[in-house]
């Protein structure tokens, strides 16, 4: 009943409704595109979120998977080593190499280290620091989420980027950048090739958009939200104006 009364009251405020629709339309447009003044134009915002996935087997030079000379007992220490290697991916040194391979700034890359039974919660992501503007750039970021398999020496790498191509490049760069670091560390320690850890990537990553239709959803939500607020403000102003006029008439 009250809703109908509000709608009837609002129907009399032609100017207020027109201004509310205009403001809502401008807000909806601004939510999906930045408005440039000089030169005049619209620049679409990066609202798409793309993801890519790949897996890494932490192995010996003579694979424990296909080489029967390697004992099954060797898998247990490799499993523990895979957690260590996955955690290293969140360090500044490895993150810099991954970013270089992915052709992005290292400060824009966030890496979440693996969770384990001893550490079920992920550690704070290394990389870009949080700030008030993160709400507007949450989709325009690069991140890696590393998961360690609890039973076998296998790392799962989930990459997120603004486009499928960038997500795919970032996921593959995680493997090559980590390999760069391990090779450099082994060379500095004069570790023989036969004793070095080997990373075997299980297939090339493939990126895809995971939030299809987000532009339309954002436009609808922002338009309705701003329209509701603007209409409420118009009704409030109209009531204040009527109250002022009644008070003035009573004084006279």
Buried (B, 14 or more C-beta within 10 A) or exposed (E): EEEEEEEEEBEEBEEBBEBBBEBBBBBBBBBBBEEEEEEEEEEEBEBBBBBBBBBBBBBBEEEBEEEEEBEEEBBEEBBEBBBEBBBBBBEEEBBBBBBBBBEBEBEBBBBBBBBEEEEEEBEEBBBBEEEEEEEEBEBBBBBBBBBBBEEBBBBBBBBBBBBBEBBBBBBBBBBBBBBBBBEEBBEEEEBEEEEBBBBEBEEEBBBEBEEEEBBEEBBEEBBEBBBEBBBEBBBEEBEEEEEEEEEEEEEE
